[in-house]
Protein backbone atom coordinates (compact mmCIF):
# COMPACT_ATOMS: atom_id res chain seq x y z
CA UNK A 1 0.00 0.00 0.00
CA UNK A 2 2.82 2.41 0.84
CA UNK A 3 4.38 1.88 -2.55
CA UNK A 4 1.28 3.17 -4.39
CA UNK A 5 1.26 6.32 -2.26
CA UNK A 6 4.96 6.83 -2.88
CA UNK A 7 4.46 6.65 -6.65
CA UNK A 8 1.32 8.79 -6.64
CA UNK A 9 2.82 11.81 -4.87
CA UNK A 10 5.49 12.62 -7.53
CA UNK A 11 2.96 12.06 -10.29
CA UNK A 12 0.48 14.43 -8.67
CA UNK A 13 3.23 17.03 -8.17
CA UNK A 14 4.24 16.72 -11.83
CA UNK A 15 0.66 17.16 -13.05
CA UNK A 16 0.11 20.22 -10.88
CA UNK A 17 3.35 21.77 -12.14
CA UNK A 18 2.32 21.63 -15.82
CA UNK A 19 1.81 25.06 -17.35
CA UNK A 20 -1.72 26.33 -17.75
CA UNK A 21 -3.04 27.06 -21.27
CA UNK A 22 -2.07 30.47 -22.61
CA UNK A 23 -4.58 33.26 -22.12
CA UNK A 24 -4.36 34.10 -25.84
CA UNK A 25 -6.02 30.79 -26.65
CA UNK A 26 -9.11 31.70 -24.63
CA UNK A 27 -11.99 33.12 -26.68
CA UNK A 28 -12.53 35.94 -24.20
CA UNK A 29 -8.92 37.13 -24.45
CA UNK A 30 -9.95 39.44 -27.30
CA UNK A 31 -12.71 41.11 -25.29
CA UNK A 32 -11.83 44.45 -23.67
CA UNK A 33 -11.87 44.41 -19.88
CA UNK A 34 -14.42 47.25 -19.76
CA UNK A 35 -17.00 45.42 -21.91
CA UNK A 36 -20.39 45.56 -20.20
CA UNK A 37 -21.91 42.55 -21.96
CA UNK A 38 -20.32 39.70 -23.86
CA UNK A 39 -22.37 37.36 -26.03
CA UNK A 40 -20.60 34.21 -27.16
CA UNK A 41 -22.32 32.39 -30.01
CA UNK A 42 -21.49 28.88 -31.06
CA UNK A 43 -22.05 29.34 -34.77
CA UNK A 44 -24.18 31.94 -36.48
CA UNK A 45 -26.32 29.44 -38.35
CA UNK A 46 -27.02 27.32 -35.27
CA UNK A 47 -27.96 30.44 -33.34
CA UNK A 48 -30.28 31.53 -36.15
CA UNK A 49 -31.93 28.10 -36.23
CA UNK A 50 -32.51 28.15 -32.47
CA UNK A 51 -33.93 31.68 -32.59
CA UNK A 52 -36.29 30.74 -35.42
CA UNK A 53 -37.44 27.64 -33.54
CA UNK A 54 -38.11 29.79 -30.46
CA UNK A 55 -40.09 32.30 -32.52
CA UNK A 56 -42.14 29.58 -34.21
CA UNK A 57 -43.23 28.37 -30.79
CA UNK A 58 -43.66 31.76 -29.14
CA UNK A 59 -44.93 33.91 -32.02
CA UNK A 60 -46.11 31.64 -34.83
CA UNK A 61 -47.66 34.54 -36.79
CA UNK A 62 -44.50 36.66 -36.87
CA UNK A 63 -41.95 33.86 -37.23
CA UNK A 64 -41.95 33.64 -41.06
CA UNK A 65 -41.32 37.39 -41.45
CA UNK A 66 -38.53 37.36 -38.89
CA UNK A 67 -36.98 34.29 -40.50
CA UNK A 68 -36.98 35.97 -43.92
CA UNK A 69 -35.37 39.10 -42.46
CA UNK A 70 -32.73 37.08 -40.59
CA UNK A 71 -31.83 35.17 -43.73
CA UNK A 72 -31.55 38.42 -45.68
CA UNK A 73 -29.33 40.00 -43.02
CA UNK A 74 -27.06 36.96 -42.91
CA UNK A 75 -26.84 36.87 -46.70
CA UNK A 76 -26.35 40.61 -47.30
CA UNK A 77 -24.47 41.44 -44.12
CA UNK A 78 -24.88 44.16 -41.51
CA UNK A 79 -23.74 47.68 -42.41
CA UNK A 80 -21.78 46.28 -45.34
CA UNK A 81 -20.05 43.60 -43.26
CA UNK A 82 -20.72 40.03 -44.33
CA UNK A 83 -20.26 37.00 -42.13
CA UNK A 84 -18.36 35.00 -44.74
CA UNK A 85 -15.23 34.14 -42.78
CA UNK A 86 -17.03 32.85 -39.69
CA UNK A 87 -17.06 29.13 -39.11
CA UNK A 88 -20.57 27.66 -39.32
CA UNK A 89 -19.92 25.57 -36.20
CA UNK A 90 -18.65 28.52 -34.18
Secondary structure, DSSP 8 states (H G I E B T S, - for coil): -HHHHHHHHHHHHHHHHS----GGGSGGGGS-TT-S-----S-HHHHHHHHHHHHHHH-TTTHHHHHHHHHHHHHH-BTTB--TTS-TT-
